[in-house]
């Protein structure tokens, strides 16, 4: 998705989603100790590290690991719901406005996910801004399979178009993706 469209969509989405983010933040604060917004260093475009913002879904003190490596007992009750409906990602709209992310692209990984970083580097995926949603995500491919994830990210790089981005965004909010 080009930068103009990212801003044109992210800005109104940020404004429209702010009451939802505020309500979720209050729920997080009332149901567990710690801040409502969680910022974590992630690897972005050209392998530049940036602070990725999310609504906190895990208990404070949980080790900084990829989501697929963290036990479900580390996820707060509010976090289970927020993850299921993907509301925990809404603060990343701020990352999109700052130019660190795009609405669609490869999901940003932790700097400790060395295999994924290596595969993405080899396939040229770091030419892209990371996205709030991406082709691998809507296909149900997570970072637990770094080679397959990177290959799907590279497929997106090779075939990206406005129409594909629209299909990915629709699939992210529940529409069917072939």
C-alpha positions as CSV (number, residue, x, y, z in Angstrom):
1,X,0.0,0.0,0.0
2,X,1.5,3.3,-0.9
3,X,2.3,5.9,1.7
4,X,-0.5,8.3,0.7
5,X,-3.2,5.6,1.1
6,X,-1.7,4.5,4.4
7,X,-2.1,8.0,5.8
8,X,-5.5,8.6,4.2
9,X,-6.8,5.4,5.8
10,X,-4.8,5.3,9.1
11,X,-5.7,8.8,10.2
12,X,-9.5,8.4,10.1
13,X,-9.2,4.9,11.5
14,X,-7.2,6.2,14.4
15,X,-9.8,8.8,15.1
16,X,-12.7,6.4,14.7
17,X,-11.1,3.7,16.8
18,X,-10.0,6.0,19.6
19,X,-13.1,5.3,21.7
20,X,-12.6,1.6,21.3
21,X,-8.9,1.9,22.2
22,X,-9.8,4.0,25.2
23,X,-12.4,1.5,26.4
24,X,-10.0,-1.4,25.9
25,X,-7.2,0.5,27.7
26,X,-9.5,1.1,30.7
27,X,-10.4,-2.6,30.7
28,X,-6.8,-3.6,30.7
29,X,-5.9,-1.2,33.5
30,X,-8.9,-2.4,35.6
31,X,-8.2,-6.1,35.1
32,X,-4.4,-6.3,35.5
33,X,-1.5,-4.3,36.8
34,X,0.6,-2.2,34.4
35,X,0.3,0.1,31.5
36,X,-2.5,-0.3,28.9
37,X,-0.2,0.3,25.9
38,X,2.8,-1.9,25.4
39,X,5.8,-0.8,23.2
40,X,8.3,-3.3,22.0
41,X,11.3,-3.1,19.7
42,X,10.7,-4.7,16.4
43,X,12.6,-5.0,13.1
44,X,11.2,-2.8,10.3
45,X,12.0,-1.7,6.8
46,X,15.7,-2.0,5.9
47,X,16.1,-3.8,9.2
48,X,15.8,-0.6,11.1
49,X,14.5,-1.2,14.7
50,X,11.5,0.8,15.9
51,X,9.1,0.8,18.8
52,X,5.9,-1.0,17.8
53,X,2.8,-0.1,19.9
54,X,0.1,-2.5,21.0
55,X,-2.5,-2.8,23.6
56,X,-1.0,-4.9,26.4
57,X,-2.4,-8.4,26.3
58,X,0.1,-10.2,28.6
59,X,0.8,-9.8,32.3
60,X,3.6,-7.4,33.2
61,X,6.9,-9.3,33.5
62,X,6.2,-11.8,30.7
63,X,9.4,-12.6,28.9
64,X,9.8,-10.8,25.5
65,X,9.3,-13.8,23.2
66,X,7.4,-14.2,19.9
67,X,3.7,-14.7,20.6
68,X,3.8,-18.4,19.5
69,X,6.4,-19.1,22.2
70,X,4.5,-17.5,25.1
71,X,2.2,-19.7,27.1
72,X,-1.5,-18.9,27.3
73,X,-1.2,-18.5,31.1
74,X,0.8,-15.3,30.3
75,X,-2.2,-13.8,28.5
76,X,-4.6,-11.7,30.6
77,X,-8.4,-12.3,30.4
78,X,-8.8,-9.0,28.6
79,X,-5.9,-9.9,26.3
80,X,-7.5,-13.1,25.2
81,X,-10.5,-11.2,23.9
82,X,-8.5,-8.4,22.4
83,X,-6.2,-10.8,20.5
84,X,-9.2,-12.8,19.2
85,X,-10.8,-9.8,17.7
86,X,-7.4,-8.2,16.8
87,X,-8.1,-5.0,18.7
88,X,-4.7,-5.2,20.3
89,X,-3.1,-4.0,17.0
90,X,-5.0,-0.7,16.9
91,X,-2.2,1.4,18.4
92,X,-0.1,0.4,15.5
93,X,-2.1,3.0,13.4
94,X,0.2,5.5,15.1
95,X,3.2,3.6,13.8
96,X,1.6,3.8,10.3
97,X,1.2,7.6,10.6
98,X,4.9,7.9,11.7
99,X,6.0,6.0,8.6
100,X,7.4,3.0,10.5
101,X,4.7,0.6,9.4
102,X,2.1,0.2,6.6
103,X,-1.4,-1.1,6.9
104,X,-0.4,-4.1,4.8
105,X,3.0,-5.8,4.8
106,X,5.0,-8.5,6.6
107,X,4.3,-8.5,10.4
108,X,7.3,-7.0,12.3
109,X,9.3,-9.5,14.2
110,X,11.5,-9.3,17.3
111,X,15.3,-8.8,16.8
112,X,15.8,-12.2,18.5
113,X,13.9,-14.0,15.7
114,X,17.2,-14.6,13.8
115,X,16.0,-17.3,11.4
116,X,13.1,-15.2,10.2
117,X,15.3,-12.1,9.9
118,X,17.8,-14.1,7.8
119,X,15.2,-15.6,5.5
120,X,13.5,-12.2,5.0
121,X,16.9,-10.6,4.3
122,X,17.8,-13.3,1.7
123,X,14.4,-12.8,0.0
124,X,14.5,-9.0,0.0
125,X,11.5,-8.6,2.2
126,X,13.1,-5.8,4.2
127,X,12.5,-3.5,1.2
128,X,8.9,-3.3,2.6
129,X,7.5,-1.5,5.6
130,X,6.1,-4.0,8.1
131,X,2.3,-4.1,8.2
132,X,-0.5,-4.3,10.8
133,X,-1.7,-7.2,8.6
134,X,-0.1,-9.2,5.9
135,X,-0.5,-12.1,3.5
136,X,1.1,-14.6,5.9
137,X,-1.2,-13.5,8.7
138,X,-4.4,-13.8,6.7
139,X,-3.3,-17.2,5.4
140,X,-2.8,-18.4,9.1
141,X,1.0,-18.6,8.8
142,X,2.7,-17.4,11.9
143,X,6.3,-16.8,12.8
144,X,6.7,-20.3,14.3
145,X,7.6,-21.4,10.7
146,X,10.1,-18.7,9.8
147,X,11.0,-20.0,6.3
148,X,7.4,-20.4,5.2
149,X,6.5,-17.0,6.8
150,X,9.4,-15.3,4.9
151,X,8.5,-17.1,1.7
152,X,4.9,-15.8,2.0
153,X,6.2,-12.3,2.7
154,X,8.4,-12.6,-0.4
155,X,5.3,-13.7,-2.4
156,X,3.5,-10.6,-1.2
157,X,6.6,-8.4,-2.2
158,X,6.5,-9.9,-5.8
159,X,2.7,-9.7,-6.3
160,X,1.6,-6.7,-4.2
161,X,-1.0,-4.4,-5.7
162,X,-3.7,-2.1,-4.4
163,X,-6.2,-4.9,-5.1
164,X,-4.2,-7.5,-3.1
165,X,-3.9,-5.0,-0.2
166,X,-7.6,-4.4,-0.2
167,X,-8.3,-8.2,-0.1
168,X,-5.8,-8.6,2.8
169,X,-7.4,-5.8,4.7
170,X,-10.9,-7.2,4.2
171,X,-9.7,-10.7,5.2
172,X,-8.2,-9.1,8.4
173,X,-11.6,-7.9,9.5
174,X,-13.3,-11.2,8.7
175,X,-14.0,-11.3,5.0
176,X,-13.1,-14.5,3.2
177,X,-9.7,-14.7,1.5
178,X,-9.2,-17.4,-1.1
